[in-house]
Amino acid sequence: MATFRQNLITRRNAIAVELAALTATAAGGKPNMAGGGGAGIDHVGYKDGLYRELAEIDKQLANMAAADAAENGPWEIES
C-alpha cells in the first residue's frame, strides 16, 4: 500500500508528464475558446490548475521533509 508521500510523488510525476505533453494543438496548450451559449474551453485555466496543484504538492512534500528533519534531527557520530 502506497503512503501519502508516495501518492503525492506519483501525482507530482503525473502532472509533470501532463505539462511536458502540452503542445499548441493539445488541451492546455491552446488559447481559450469561446463556445455557443456561454460554454467554452478554458485551456489556460487547465494549465494554470496543473501548475497550482504542482506547487501545492511541492509545498506539502517540503513540509513533510522539514517535519521529518525536525523529528529525526541531524546525527553526529564521534569516534
TAURRA-V346527 format. One record per pair of residues at least 12 apart in sequence whose ideal C-beta (glycine too) atoms are under 6 Angstrom apart, sorted by the first residue. I is the first residue (numbers start at 1). GAP is how many residues later the second one is. If there is no record, write none. Layout:
i->I gap->GAP
i->I gap->GAP
This chain:
i->5 gap->59
i->8 gap->49
i->8 gap->52
i->8 gap->53
i->12 gap->45
i->15 gap->35
i->15 gap->39
i->19 gap->31
i->28 gap->15
i->28 gap->18
i->28 gap->19
i->30 gap->13
i->32 gap->12
